[in-house]
Structures are given as C-alpha cells and as structure tokens.
Amino acid sequence: MNIKVLSRILDQKINALNVLVEIRIKDYLSIASQIIHNNELQRKKVRSSKSVYSLLRNDLKQGCTIPPVFLAVRKEAVGTKGKVSKLETTTDSEIIKYIEEKKLLILDGLQRTYQLIELEQELKKDKDIETLRAFLERNIRAEIFIGINKIGILYRMLTLNTGQTPMSVRHQIEILYQDYLGENKIPGIEILREVEGGRALKPGKYKFNEIVDGFQSYLEKDELAIDRASLLEDVKSLEKLSKVGQKKDLFQDFVVGYHSFIVKVGQTGKNWALDEDDEEFHESVPQPFATDISSIFMRGQVLTGFGAALGSLEDLNQIKDLSTIPTVLNKLKLGGNEDETFKLILMNLETIRKSSKKIGNSQRRYFYFFFKSLFNSSGDSHLNIKKSIEKAFQNYKVEFL
C-alpha cells in the first residue's frame, strides 16, 4: 500500500494518538468497503440523487480534493500499546500495519467514503479507464486516532459532527453500555432488555432502558432528561463522560449504587408489603403506586429521580462520587416503623396521582426530592428514610401544590 505518515499529535482530551496520513485512493478503497460497517455509532448511508454527494462525485472525476476522513483504531486493537505513555512510541510501520489489517472504523467521512466507492463502480461500469486510473492514483488525507476507547469515539464523533443532527445522548449511552446486558456482567446483577423482562422484576434484575434513563438523568442532573434533546446538553453530558469515564466506569458505579440502595432499603424495611385486608388504607388509597418495597423503588420514575439527585449532590460536594454510595448506605435507617413509613410514601404518591396533570413527571420530581434529602450529608434527613419521605413531600408541595 502507498501510505505516508505526515505527522502525529497526542490528543490529551481522549488519550489517543492522532496521526495524519496520506493514502492513495486505490489503497483506501481496498479497505473501505470492509470498514464502513465497523462503527455501530455511525449514521446510515444518505440516499438522495439531488444531494451534494452527486456533485462531489463529478468533482472527484476532475481531481477535486476532499477534507480528510477521520478514522480510529480501537484501544483493544493496539494491545499493550494502548497506554498513553506508549502511544507516542508507535512507529510508522505499526500505523501502516493497523491500516493494512483493516483494524479501523470511520469516525467522520462515511458519506465521502460511500461516494468514493460509488464513483469507482460508476467509472468501471462506464468503462472510462483513463479517468478511473487517474482517480485511483490520487491521494487523500486521513486523520487516525490510535488507541481510542468507546467514550473517546463518542466524544470525537459528536465534536466532528456538530453540523449534523446527532443521535441522542440516550442512544449513545445505550450503545456505549450494551455490553453490560446479561447476567453477572456486573457481579450479582442482571440487566435485561425490554423483551426479556416484564414487570415481575426483583432486586438484582433491572431493565436496561430504565437504567439508561436513570444514568442519563445522573449525567444531566435532571430527572426529566429523557424528554429533552439538545446538542448543548449532549456536549455537557459527553464532557462528563470524557472527563471522569476515562478513569472509572461511571455506568457500573451507577448500577451498583442503585442496586445497593434496593437491597439495603429492603433489608431495613424488613421486606415490608401492604396488607391486602387493610380496608381503611385501601379506602384512602384506592390505587396504590405499589404493594411492597421492591415495587415502590424498582420503577423508572425512581431511577431518574435517583440519578438526577446524585448528579446534583455530587456537584454540591454533598457526596464524593457514585462509588461511595454502597458504603454510605451502611448507615441507612428507617426512622419509624415499617408500616407507617411505607404507607406514608404511598399516600404521598396517591396525592400526586390525584393532583398532577403529568403524573409520571411529578413522580420523578418527588423521588428526586426524596433521594436528594436521603443522600444530602448536611441535611437533617440524611440516610433517614421516613424523614426523607416527609421532606420530599414538603418540597413537592411548595413547588406544585
């Protein structure tokens, strides 16, 4: 292959080596058709005969230059070279080998790549041998990020494609953390796809879509984050992932923190369940939000409130970080008897059901207040379940009632 390494710079933001290369179109096309599907985050091919891409093909016939394509070599593909301290020692021959072995994915330039492929096919079909030969012998430039991880890929794609309609943060998180689907990817925890789990979940088994919603709420410090789609919010969320997520697995810490709460609140509340024969309670609460501790707290509304509250408290330095939650929960206490405490939260949620126009959003807000009170280390309801239930409803009434 005719490949020339022109320059290299260490990208300290994403801990990857950025290399500028010059490659003959003929050589790029020999690998392009095999790498266009390597990046599961990429957009699909744009199909429009009236688009600028048809003009691009005509320009390419005449020797027009195009902007560099941006490629990546995953961290897993470089082995021990993936350490930042070693990336700068990557040799030209190693870089060329990564290209020749097709250990690449396309970060930006997918549509240009499709047009290069289509133009080659078009010229072959028309038997325009002279134009085809000249086209294939020309050079294009490519920037290659070597040793990049998944978060770096998402971050670079977002910043390279700000002029396009980006995929939502929620979709990005789903793709980024889909490897956690299944049993014991996180010890003692099973994360299920929607089709795998109905409502009959239990502590240790959680829905992936609800975990993703909660994690997004944590990143954006907003229990209603799932209703928003803003490029600015995307950038802020990816900023947090790129800053912290390079050093630790925020997603796993989030899941473990939530699971620890579910287990601990069940133990503290002695696995309380509502008495079906309690006629007085059922008269005042005819449609209870849940009937036992697990079904109270294993809901999507709870997860988004949990995530948003922890994200806010982290910014206020009221909690150190997500990884401390399991240890902090060792001091969790009920603050009253089981029946009184959990009936209280169901009565609060019944009031919300009767008074709210958007019940789901109101429930998310209530649980945001609950977890913010529960984990606020400087508050008088810190790690006290009953006091946090009372405090949450006080805050909710001030805001909504």
Solvent accessible surface area in square Angstrom, and as a share of the most:
residue,aa,sasa,rsa
1,M,95,0.42
2,N,82,0.42
3,I,18,0.09
4,K,124,0.53
5,V,29,0.17
6,L,69,0.35
7,S,54,0.35
8,R,84,0.31
9,I,121,0.62
10,L,32,0.16
11,D,20,0.11
12,Q,146,0.65
13,K,72,0.31
14,I,1,0.01
15,N,52,0.27
16,A,0,0.00
17,L,2,0.01
18,N,21,0.11
19,V,0,0.00
20,L,45,0.22
21,V,1,0.00
22,E,41,0.18
23,I,4,0.02
24,R,49,0.18
25,I,4,0.02
26,K,100,0.42
27,D,10,0.05
28,Y,1,0.00
29,L,16,0.08
30,S,59,0.38
31,I,1,0.00
32,A,0,0.00
33,S,60,0.39
34,Q,109,0.48
35,I,0,0.00
36,I,20,0.10
37,H,145,0.65
38,N,62,0.32
39,N,9,0.05
40,E,78,0.35
41,L,7,0.04
42,Q,25,0.11
43,R,90,0.33
44,K,172,0.73
45,K,52,0.22
46,V,55,0.31
47,R,198,0.72
48,S,57,0.37
49,S,102,0.66
50,K,190,0.81
51,S,23,0.15
52,V,99,0.57
53,Y,44,0.17
54,S,28,0.18
55,L,110,0.55
56,L,29,0.14
57,R,50,0.18
58,N,71,0.37
59,D,61,0.32
60,L,4,0.02
61,K,62,0.26
62,Q,148,0.66
63,G,31,0.30
64,C,57,0.34
65,T,123,0.71
66,I,21,0.11
67,P,87,0.55
68,P,39,0.25
69,V,1,0.00
70,F,31,0.13
71,L,4,0.02
72,A,0,0.00
73,V,1,0.00
74,R,58,0.21
75,K,90,0.38
76,E,133,0.60
77,A,34,0.27
78,V,12,0.07
79,G,51,0.49
80,T,105,0.61
81,K,43,0.18
82,G,5,0.05
83,K,129,0.55
84,V,58,0.33
85,S,94,0.60
86,K,88,0.37
87,L,0,0.00
88,E,104,0.47
89,T,84,0.49
90,T,3,0.01
91,T,67,0.39
92,D,68,0.35
93,S,79,0.51
94,E,52,0.23
95,I,1,0.00
96,I,43,0.22
97,K,112,0.47
98,Y,20,0.08
99,I,3,0.01
100,E,71,0.32
101,E,78,0.35
102,K,63,0.27
103,K,83,0.35
104,L,3,0.02
105,L,4,0.02
106,I,2,0.01
107,L,0,0.00
108,D,17,0.09
109,G,6,0.06
110,L,8,0.04
111,Q,9,0.04
112,R,41,0.15
113,T,0,0.00
114,Y,28,0.11
115,Q,4,0.02
116,L,0,0.00
117,I,24,0.12
118,E,47,0.21
119,L,0,0.00
120,E,32,0.14
121,Q,107,0.48
122,E,57,0.25
123,L,3,0.02
124,K,113,0.48
125,K,172,0.73
126,D,93,0.48
127,K,163,0.69
128,D,54,0.28
129,I,118,0.60
130,E,112,0.50
131,T,35,0.20
132,L,19,0.09
133,R,128,0.47
134,A,33,0.25
135,F,0,0.00
136,L,25,0.12
137,E,82,0.37
138,R,70,0.26
139,N,80,0.41
140,I,13,0.07
141,R,122,0.45
142,A,1,0.01
143,E,40,0.18
144,I,1,0.01
145,F,9,0.04
146,I,1,0.00
147,G,2,0.02
148,I,0,0.00
149,N,34,0.17
150,K,46,0.20
151,I,15,0.08
152,G,0,0.00
153,I,2,0.01
154,L,6,0.03
155,Y,16,0.06
156,R,41,0.15
157,M,20,0.09
158,L,8,0.04
159,T,52,0.30
160,L,53,0.27
161,N,21,0.11
162,T,71,0.41
163,G,83,0.79
164,Q,65,0.29
165,T,122,0.71
166,P,43,0.27
167,M,48,0.21
168,S,46,0.30
169,V,2,0.01
170,R,61,0.22
171,H,84,0.38
172,Q,7,0.03
173,I,1,0.01
174,E,45,0.20
175,I,15,0.08
176,L,12,0.06
177,Y,14,0.05
178,Q,67,0.30
179,D,94,0.49
180,Y,34,0.13
181,L,19,0.10
182,G,27,0.26
183,E,113,0.51
184,N,92,0.47
185,K,110,0.47
186,I,3,0.02
187,P,109,0.68
188,G,57,0.55
189,I,4,0.02
190,E,33,0.15
191,I,1,0.01
192,L,16,0.08
193,R,125,0.46
194,E,97,0.43
195,V,137,0.79
196,E,106,0.48
197,G,10,0.09
198,G,50,0.48
199,R,129,0.47
200,A,104,0.81
201,L,30,0.15
202,K,118,0.50
203,P,60,0.38
204,G,10,0.09
205,K,73,0.31
206,Y,5,0.02
207,K,19,0.08
208,F,17,0.07
209,N,48,0.25
210,E,23,0.10
211,I,0,0.00
212,V,0,0.00
213,D,19,0.10
214,G,0,0.00
215,F,0,0.00
216,Q,7,0.03
217,S,0,0.00
218,Y,1,0.00
219,L,5,0.03
220,E,21,0.10
221,K,78,0.33
222,D,30,0.15
223,E,7,0.03
224,L,54,0.27
225,A,0,0.00
226,I,50,0.25
227,D,96,0.50
228,R,93,0.34
229,A,97,0.75
230,S,44,0.28
231,L,68,0.34
232,L,111,0.55
233,E,32,0.14
234,D,9,0.05
235,V,43,0.25
236,K,110,0.47
237,S,0,0.00
238,L,1,0.00
239,E,47,0.21
240,K,33,0.14
241,L,2,0.01
242,S,3,0.02
243,K,127,0.54
244,V,51,0.29
245,G,11,0.11
246,Q,42,0.19
247,K,178,0.76
248,K,75,0.32
249,D,54,0.28
250,L,5,0.03
251,F,0,0.00
252,Q,59,0.26
253,D,29,0.15
254,F,1,0.00
255,V,0,0.00
256,V,47,0.27
257,G,1,0.01
258,Y,1,0.00
259,H,35,0.16
260,S,23,0.15
261,F,0,0.00
262,I,5,0.03
263,V,54,0.31
264,K,52,0.22
265,V,0,0.00
266,G,8,0.08
267,Q,113,0.50
268,T,29,0.17
269,G,0,0.00
270,K,152,0.64
271,N,118,0.60
272,W,21,0.07
273,A,63,0.49
274,L,15,0.07
275,D,79,0.41
276,E,155,0.69
277,D,119,0.62
278,D,30,0.16
279,E,131,0.59
280,E,144,0.65
281,F,12,0.05
282,H,55,0.25
283,E,142,0.64
284,S,61,0.40
285,V,2,0.01
286,P,77,0.49
287,Q,108,0.48
288,P,36,0.23
289,F,25,0.10
290,A,6,0.04
291,T,76,0.44
292,D,48,0.25
293,I,6,0.03
294,S,36,0.24
295,S,35,0.23
296,I,0,0.00
297,F,0,0.00
298,M,12,0.06
299,R,51,0.18
300,G,14,0.14
301,Q,36,0.16
302,V,0,0.00
303,L,3,0.01
304,T,1,0.01
305,G,0,0.00
306,F,0,0.00
307,G,0,0.00
308,A,0,0.00
309,A,0,0.00
310,L,0,0.00
311,G,0,0.00
312,S,16,0.10
313,L,0,0.00
314,E,31,0.14
315,D,87,0.45
316,L,101,0.50
317,N,134,0.69
318,Q,46,0.20
319,I,15,0.08
320,K,165,0.70
321,D,26,0.14
322,L,2,0.01
323,S,59,0.38
324,T,34,0.20
325,I,0,0.00
326,P,43,0.27
327,T,95,0.55
328,V,42,0.24
329,L,3,0.01
330,N,104,0.54
331,K,158,0.67
332,L,13,0.07
333,K,114,0.48
334,L,17,0.09
335,G,43,0.41
336,G,31,0.30
337,N,83,0.43
338,E,44,0.20
339,D,61,0.31
340,E,81,0.36
341,T,0,0.00
342,F,0,0.00
343,K,34,0.14
344,L,39,0.19
345,I,0,0.00
346,L,0,0.00
347,M,81,0.36
348,N,7,0.04
349,L,2,0.01
350,E,9,0.04
351,T,54,0.31
352,I,0,0.00
353,R,67,0.25
354,K,130,0.55
355,S,58,0.38
356,S,23,0.15
357,K,205,0.87
358,K,140,0.59
359,I,66,0.33
360,G,28,0.27
361,N,39,0.20
362,S,10,0.06
363,Q,13,0.06
364,R,42,0.15
365,R,60,0.22
366,Y,0,0.00
367,F,0,0.00
368,Y,19,0.07
369,F,20,0.08
370,F,0,0.00
371,F,0,0.00
372,K,55,0.23
373,S,10,0.07
374,L,0,0.00
375,F,1,0.00
376,N,38,0.20
377,S,62,0.40
378,S,88,0.57
379,G,30,0.29
380,D,121,0.63
381,S,4,0.03
382,H,56,0.25
383,L,8,0.04
384,N,13,0.07
385,I,0,0.00
386,K,36,0.15
387,K,99,0.42
388,S,0,0.00
389,I,0,0.00
390,E,69,0.31
391,K,81,0.34
392,A,0,0.00
393,F,31,0.13
394,Q,98,0.44
395,N,48,0.24
396,Y,3,0.01
397,K,86,0.36
398,V,134,0.77
399,E,83,0.37
400,F,97,0.41
401,L,105,0.52
